[in-house]
């Protein structure tokens, strides 16, 4: 993925903010200056924040979780729909259905209704209905397709939300906050960045600005999906290799040892040990990386995002078994100390989910997560 440059953002008009009288004071750190009554966004901070968001999105995509893209404004709808569908991610570009996240079970019922209508058309049941009933069913199917067609394959709550214009999509923001779902967003000078976990300060009104940001974001998601695919391929090859080695070992054990294949030579003794200089910092860094590599993927627990997982791993809670035995209040303190942005997270259900993960009960865990509205019983 090519890293975006400040010049490209400047040409796309990403730096244009709103009128100074409409600004939100919390956006002050991201504003470079005021020109002709309009705030100008600091594009160097935009690039830095975009890189941070892309890294987190790639991790979520690599973990197998879905990222829900939300943009209902006219100039963003087509762009978001195209970019999200290119990476096979769900999106909402029509009206946000109330309770889309907090009442996800009901939304899934509506999606299943759409599937049942499709089955009726395939098995011939649809043709047995009267003309008026067929017309009503067709209208219902078209309405469901328009509002929910893009999320028909989203069988569980998303791992993250990407929002264009948090002011317009304030209901989606509130629902995501309630369920501890990480929020990524394009935030203009009139919006409140405190509601967002990963802020991308940018112009959320111009189609060129939306397109360049969406291109960078979806490229990062595509990179995460490619990484997941390669890991799966490596895992299957590793499994085959282990299986063949096991068979070879079993075959060798069946053979009785003979004097010809027994090595009777004594092991040579090393008299001299060469001087080795140890780089302490490099060793510490390597140990830290090994620790992260050996840790379980805690993002599979509903409500645990990439940053929360990193904070738990750094505190020693790096496996499902350890999280299962941990106290929810202690985890809350760990998250709050790591970042004030994670103070709203509720780890009450994390030990229960971690125990299921530790026991390998993945189907039960998924069923539980789908039925309890994002980890809130």
Secondary structure, 3 states (H helix, E strand, C coil): CCCCCHHHHHHCCCCEEEEHHHCCHHHHHHEEEEECCEEEECHHHHHHHHHHHHHHHHHHHHCCCCEEEECCCHHHHHHHHHHHHHCCCCEECCCCCCCCCCCHHHHHHHHHHHHHHHHHHHHCHHHHCCHHHHHHHHHHHHHHHHHHHHHCCCCCCCCEEEEECCCCCHHHHHHHHHCCCEEEEEECCCCCHHHCCEEEECCCCCHHHHHHHHHHHHHHHHHHHHHHHHHHHHHHHHHHHHHHHHHHHHHHHHCCCCCCCCCCCCCCCCCCCCCCCCCHHHHHHHHHHHHHHHCCCHHHCCCCCHHHHHHHHHCCCCCHHHHHHCCHHHHHHHHHHHCHHHCCCCHHHHHHHHHHHHCCCHHHHHHHHHHCCCCCC
